Structure formats: C-alpha cells, structure tokens
C-alpha cells in the first residue's frame, strides 16, 4: 500500500491558483496585477476540473498556472511597480507639505521600468516577434488616428503615428504587401515579412471617440508594450535592410502634412558594408534588388507569361555572376543529394508569388476626395508612382499637369464636362479614370485587370475578400459561371413546355412519375397520355427524367437507411460527437444554401426586370 | 513700564491713609524714597545701577535703599511676605533681617472701611428679595432705603444732569456718581483703546546689556574656550571631499542631464536567446470574409428579418459583430463606430479569457458510424409483408406452433383465430368472454395444443384437423382417464376438465381456474419439455406467478413473497433456471435468475430500464435481451456481467415485444412507433469474441392506433419469417 495522499497537496489543486490568491501572493493591487499580466502575456487557464483546482469549490473564478505566478514574483517590473507605489506616497506627502524642492527631486528620480527583457522573454527569436505583431500594428494605427485628450497625451499619439509611418515605409520599401481589403470596418492589409503573414486593420480617416465602457488604462498598458515591441522589431527590420533607425523626420515636410513622406530613409553605409556578404544588393534603376527579389522576379516572369497578357512586367536585368554565386551547386560525389535541389516541378508547386512591381509602369494621380494615406501606401508598395493635389497634403512628387500620369483614381460621379477647355479634355482623354476599388482588386488579383468596369460613374463589381473563407463555403464567383447557364436552360425549357400545353403538363408529370414504378403501369400511362393527346416524345422524356430521379433517390435512400441503421450501434459518446460534427456541417451547409438561394432569387428578379 | 506704574500707584494709594504712613515712618523713610523713586522712574531710566563688584564699598544707606526698593517691588509682585530690612545688629555686629511690625488694627487693612453694613464681602444679590441689606455693628437690620417707582426714577434722571454718569451701588443702596477715572476707563474701552491710561505702548527700548560701555567684559565661566570653536571640522571636511571626489570622477553630476524618456532600441535579438520554448502565440482573430466588404455581392446583404433578428440578439450572442452593408462608392463609407470597442474586446480576450488548447476535430462524421457487414450479405431475413390477417380489434397476442406452420392470434374482443402461415385464412375461430391476455402453443412436437389466457382462466385447446395419433396423445395428456392424486394441501387453483362426451373443437379440453381477482394472465411461459408452464397475471400480489404442471395437474406459487411486482418470467432453454423480471417500487428494476433444482438465486441483472416490457433468452442460453417501455434494449451476456453488454436505443417509442429466432441468428423487436426492427445476432463459441449485432431491416406496415403500434412479434421456427400483431387489428406475416 502506498502512502496516504493528502488532499490539495498535489495535482490540479497545486498547479492552479485563483486570481485573488495570486494577487495576495504577489502583494500588489489588482490593477498592478492586470498590468503585469498584460505585459508578461500571462492569461488564465481552464483547468480540466474547476472543482478540483479550486479545492472543492465551484465558485466562478479565473485560474492561473501557479508556475506563471511564481515567475511573476521575480519580475523586475513588479519591483518597479512597488517602488512606484512608494514614490507616489512620498510625492503626495511632499506636495501636501508644500516641499516643492523635494517634490521636484522626487519627480526627477521617479522609478521607470523598461520592457526590454520582457520582449526578449516573450519573443526569443525575431520570427516569434513578427508572428505576433498583428495586434500591435492594429493598435498603433488606431491610436495614430485618435484625438488627444487628458488620458491620451499628444506625445503618445505622435509616437504612434511615427511608428505607423515607419512600418508603412518599411513595407513600401521591401515590397512586402500582399493583399488589401476595403471592408466596412476599415482597410485590411496583409504583408509577408520573413515568410510570416502580418495582417493589420487601419480605420478610415474619421475621428474616433473612445466609448465609456472601454477601459483606457488597459488599452494604454497594451500600447506601452506594443510600442516597445514595434520599436525593437522595426530596429531589426531597418538595420537588416541597411537603413538607419529611427529614420529622421523632415520637419518642414511634416509641417505641410506630407505624412509618410516626411521621414527620410537613410542608408547606413558602414552597416551595409558589414552586411554585404550576407545580403547581396544590386542596384537596378536606382533601386536595391536583393537576390531574393531576383529569384522572385524570375518566378513571376514564368507565371505571368502564361496567364497575364496585358501586363508588361519590368524585366530586371540581373547580373549572371551574381546568380551563379547565389546558386553554387557543389559537384556531389553521389547523385542521391540531387533530390534536395529545387527542381522545376518543386518550383512550380510553390504557391504563385505576387508580382510586387505590379504598378511599376504606371503613374497615378489621386483625386482630392480619395484617401491619400491608403492609396499612396498601396500604389507605392507595388512600385507605382503617385501624386496628389496639395489639398491632400504636401510632398507630391509631381503635379496634375504631369504628362506621365496614366491613371487617375477618382471617386466622384460623372458630371457634364462640355464646357471644359480643350487642353483639359485632351488630358482627360489621355488618362484612364478609375475608381479606387480598381487598385485594390488589381493587387488582390495579382495582375492589372480591365479598367472598363471600374471607370468613373460605373456600378462597381462586388469587392470580395482576398483572404478567402473556410473550405466549402459559398463562393459568389463560382455560381455566376456554371449554374446560371444550367438554370437558365432548364428554366427556358420549362417555359417552352408551359407555352405549349399549360393545362396538360401537370397530368403528364403525375402520370410519368407513376409510370416509373412498374411496366404495366407504364403501359397504362402511355395509353392515357395518348388519349390526352400528349406528344409521345415529350412523354418519353418525362418518364426518363422521373426514372432517373427515382433511381437516384432510391440508391441514395438505401445507403442512407443502412447508415442510419448502423448509427444504432454507436456508443453514446460517439453519437454525441457525430451529432456535434453534423451540426456544424449542417449549419455551414445551411448558410451556403441560403446564400445560393438568395443569389438565385436576385438573378431571377434581374432577368424579369430585363425582360420587362 | 507696567511694573513701575503699578508701584507708583501703590505709592499713591499709600499716601492716602496717613495712619499707615505714620506707622511705618520711623523705619522706612518711605516718603522721600518714594518721591525719588518716582523721579528716577520718570526721568533717569538710563541710570540702571551697574552690577559692579566694587559696589560693596557703597554706604549702607544707599545700599539699603537700593535693596529695599528691590524688595519692595518684589513684595509688590508677590504680596506674600512683608518688606524685609537688613540691619547690622548692635549686639553681634552681623547683618540681620528685620521685619516691620504688624499692627493688628482694622486700619492696617485697606479693605476694612467704615461702612455701617457688616455683612462682609458677600454677593449682595442674596439680599435682593429681602427688605434689608445687611446688619450693622449691633446686629440690627439695615433696611433698604425707600426708592421711588419707575416714574420717580425717570423724573430724577431728567432733573439730575449727572444721573447718566451714576450707577446703582448695591452695598450702599444708592446711586453713586462714577469717578472721573472710571468714566475715562469706560471711554477707553468704548474707543478700543488700551484701558490703562498710564500705559504707553511706544516706550523707548531700554538697553541693559548692549550699547556703549554696557557690554559684558568678563566671561561668565572660567573654562577655557574649546578647540572646536575655531578649528574647522575634520569630518565635515571628509564628507565634502567625498562629494568633491565623486563629482570629479563623474559619479555625481551637478546638473543631471535628463535621461530621454523614449526607450532606446537596439538589436535585442542579436544575442543568442535562452533555451526556453517561446510561449504559444495568441490565436489570431479570424480574417474578414466577403460579407465584411464595403461592396459585397448582393446576396450577402441581410433581409429585414435578419436585420431585426441581429438587432434583437445580445451583442455576446451575435454570430457576427457587424451587419453587412453595401456602398456604391468608397467615399460614401462612414467611419466604423465600434472600432475601438472591437479592439478593446480583443485585448480583453488576450489577457482575461482562459485559453484552452483544443484539438480541432477534423474527422469525417461518417467514420464514426461503425462499419458493419452489409445486410445483403446476411440474408435471409424478413423483408416484405406477404399476407395480412385482419382482426376486429387490437391483436394483442399471437403464437406460432412449434412446427412453424400454424398461428393462433387473439384480440381484445375475445376472438382466437387459427390460421396457416402460408395461407392466412382463418381455419377456426374461438370466442371467449373478455379480453385475450395471452396465447401460447405447447412446445412439444408430439402433441399439439395451445393455452389461452383470459380473465382468471387458462384454457387448453386442441386445434382441429389433427392426425389421430397426435390428437389422442394430446387428449390423454390434458385429460387423462385416471386423474393424478389430489395433493394434500388444497391449492387455490382449480383444474377442471369437462367429461369426454361433451368434448368439441369449440371448447377447451382443460381449464385452469386461477384464484379470483388474479386478473388477466399477460404471459405464459412454457418449459422446453412442455410439462411445466408459468403464468403471470396482472392482479394479485404473490398470486401473480403460478407454475403449473400438466402431468400432475398441480399448480404452485414459486414465490412466497415477492418484493415488487413480477412483470415477466422465462424458463432457461437448457438449464433448470428461471428468470423473473420484476419492478421494485418504481425506481429499481431487476431481472433475477433462479436455479429451480437448488432453489436459490443465481444472479441479479440490472438493466437500468424503468419499465421492463419484454424479455427473451437466446437459444444458447447465455444471452438475454430485455426491452423496456423507455425505448431501450439491453443485451446481457450472462457469463460476463450483471450490467448490460450493450444498450441500444433506436425505437422512437416504447418497445413492446422481443424475440430471438429459435434457429436463425436473428432477433426482432417491435415498438409503439409502428416499426419492427430485425437484427442479425451472431454469437460465437469463442468466449473472447463479442457477439455481433447488425441491424438488418426496419419493417413498417402497421399503423399506430391510440398510441400503440406493434404489440407482439413471433418468429416461425423453420423459416426466417416473422408474424406480428398490431394495435390496428392486423396480424402480418413478413417473409424473406
């Protein structure tokens, strides 16, 4: 017999602690505990048995791992928070006594905590950090667009907008933007950095008000962490790209609201030299091209030649010596290692890469009602040139009269332009006027699509999410192609028959269905049909159709019945699981069929309208 | 100085009573002294006598006067001791203190005045209510002087111009004019001035120890001046030097440059990271779908009902946190109102929501359905309805003859029909009074008769058209010519046979009269040899179960006392065992297995069914199925456990009847939902292999009437055919 086990000394009771217990252990306030949890990324856990974890009580509480809390106890930030508490007491006392000089010196020596070690701890490698910057970016972009108030100092907003600009600059320079989506919530962007997809949401340019039920303290704590994280991430990204971080701000340009353009990207020459053996930098058209870019361009060339006809991709002249250096194949002694080298097939099997210099041959002009930050970012990320009127901010590289402008992004209804001067008309006819959605759809399609449906004043085609949906979801693009035609045909047939013998069809159908059952009935039905004066060929068609239907039904029915019977022998657990899976499947199917039905209704309505 | 003025006042006062002056005159020389003193007070205040060590040489008188004055001022302050005089004694030649003599006169005290009232210094309001104000020296009352009324007093004030400067004196009981001093005091108080007229708030300072020639030249103590008074401190110097050194080394910055508040960024991922595994990244929010687009395809737009439904549901329960909307141009898209709230909720999720790692179920639901052999490979089994025999009302009971050729079926109107399985035409019908509870053929192959259970009765009937040998044997068994001896203890069950002369096909050859009020027999179970049969009735307590022995024409109750109510009984097909299904109260249901030869309980099975409706034993005798009104079917492996090996629930309504096929590996169950379920049940000789149960077919054809479906199913012994009796009055034969 083993030793007797005492209750609550091992297992879940020991592994989990409740929130109040951990606060008591850490001897800090709830607010400090929350702050620590946010900074350290500690979150509650769900024990398998709440009762066992809470020593027999089933009261609703949140549980933390006891080890997490034990680590928290040694956290330098916690020490600083305690020091800050003491400092606050001292300061309030000094102020209360009117000891201004001591208050001042206290204020000067206020304890400040740093989050560097937390960043390193939470993200041991750079990839980990990149993987987790989605939320950080969303917050930064949100706060960059907020008005300042007593809770949110202007310096914070300034810092956020600086970080946002730095991120955009990096994405534009590295051409790592992949997808964009104009949603009702804002603009979603997806970039690919170090093979990690980073998605962030930028609100439209409207003033946001912080609702009452939002705790700003929590948001600010998160923001504190995110600012530090992004600072380190950007430092690494910039230095790896051979740039100086932080990029210096041109105050003059900033004054005239140049936005992103107010920051100057400086190359760090010494660092570039150091990193030269690692990253090859080739200057093409005054632009840096790394070996990776070359590789990508080759791939995109191969792809674009097959499916994209209307785009001339800028061919990047690459130095053959460089590529040789890139792909040095060591003469292997045995041929077995050859399999590890990328073959043509393996390259083709890779997901289609995005043409990052999609807009390179074009020059865009932004009309004044379009959002400059959004489209400047989008176009420049895909190597296009873009200009804007001074009403949208300064720093435009060219003005409206520039001859090189090929596209005008315009978002206003067509107006009568009969009175415009000839010069302007000539200019207008030379340029293509497109609505903003065209830019985003081009990016998502990975090619330049026809401008005609997006021309000014046209009703836009629907804007679909580039991120896709779950497998087997309703695809709005698919149905339009296949089923429309099929349905149209069948409906037309129906209409024909109806036109011919509207009163007999019902009888015919009933008879035909009955006739599928057995031969004698078929014979009788044939006679009946003849008597009714129905075309024999039509009758045969109907019979064949109903037979097919019934066969399908019966075969399906048999299978289903068998499966249903086998369900009897499932255990209770299996039955529940089966029902759960089936439930979600049915729900998805229902959703899809609902959408399909709606679509069909809409099409039918449209056709009717077209006819009348 | 207040002190001086007081003193002078005192002196003035002292001047008033001459007697006092005279008294002290001889020794005090006070008059002159006093005059001088006043003068010195007024004019020559600078001349404070210096504390001179040489003052001893002053003449006596001067010294004395000085001393006296000091003493006097002291005594004036304290008023405790009389003034002391120090004189040189004539006798001893030493100085001595001489106190003035005290004269015990009334005059010596200024408080004693010559007033007639001798009550003393008491509050005079004590006499307010009395006619007198005190007593004179002789102890006689001093009456209050008569005072005029208010009018007189008023007139007095009018007449007398000084009346407004007079006040009523209680001791004298008369108005006395205020003195000039008193009036001045009142005026000063009234004007917020210092009340004392003599007081000068702006007196010039008197320099006692400062100024020229008044400094103290001699030290007070003779101790030499300590060194620390003039040598700079060594320790202070050390402290200062420490700071100086720190400043020189740069440890202390005199004007500390403010550290920039923005964090300095550096290559944090430059150094190798610790071997700790990174914490799991937080789950990312789902990516936006088509419906979130500003310009979605039209089918994504919600209808009015969907909008309403979305608005009515709580924000927590909504499937989506937004309503799809369509805008014709990007410039028309408004700001999203819940943006910050969404962000905040995401953050709450990040730090407050418990995270659980779940394995995403990516299984095909069809893989969960057990793979069983196809029913087609397990033929034969009944698949279709071959014929139907109608009854007037519910066909509650049926029985198939042991050779499987004949069927008797009974209904609620009391009609028993005998018909052939192949033909389905009733050969003969019997009519009984009341309902038919149960019908059962005798399992013996060499005889042919069946038992019909009606209210309190069991009727033994021999079907017509039997071969003569079988008929004879049956008759001899049921109605032997020599009856067996009647047992000694009289049984409540009566066996009766009509005389052989009145035997017809229509009447029963043997009738067992069960004790009255035992109710309708609902079940008859035959022992495999055909000599014993057990009957279960609805009514009665222990009388519900009877075991009848045909050969001895004897009935006995197997249980003296039964806990609960017996619902079903069964004989074991091989062993001398007996199954009893009973309900004990409403909660506990059990099936008990008794050994009849040893007369003891072998096993108690717990099916976990609320209401046991039917039970059957597999022909091998090792397996038992129990069906219940709560739709469950339990399969017991008697070798294995008291708990069911498998519990199946597939009927939508109560199970009514169950039966194993005697030869084929089949069993059937019928239910109130009008369906009959056929199963394949293979039992292996190998004890390690579980029995195989395969659902084969659902037979539908009975209609549900009054909530009742198929009431009984019976197999034909030689064929995979099934006979079923339904509540709709039809008895169906199902063939393969």
Interface residues (C-beta under 8 A of the other chain):
Chain A: X34 X37 X38 X41 X42 X43 X44 X45 X46 X62 X63 X108 X112 X114 X115 X116 X119 X120 X121 X122 X123 X124 X125 X126 X128 X129 X131 X132 X134 X135 X138 X139 X142 X159 X181 X182 X183 X184 X185 X186 X188 X199 X203 X204 X206 X207 X208 X209 X210 X211 X213 X214 X215 X218 X219 X222 X227 X228 X231 X232 X234 X235 X236 X239 X245 X246 X369 X370 X371 X411 X412 X435 X436 X437 X459 X460 X462 X463 X464 X465 X467 X468 X469 X473 X476 X561 X562 X563 X565 X566 X567 X568 X569 X570 X574 X577 X578 X580 X581 X582 X585 X595 X596 X598 X599 X602
Chain B: X256 X258 X261 X262 X263 X265 X266 X267 X268 X269 X273 X274 X276 X278 X279 X281 X282 X284 X285 X287 X288 X289 X290 X292 X293 X294 X295 X296 X297 X298 X299 X300 X322 X324 X325 X327 X328 X329 X330 X331 X333 X334 X335 X336 X339 X340 X341 X342 X343 X344 X346 X347 X348 X350 X351 X352 X353 X354 X355 X356 X361 X363 X365 X366 X368 X369 X370 X371 X372 X374 X375 X646 X648 X649 X650 X693 X695 X696 X698
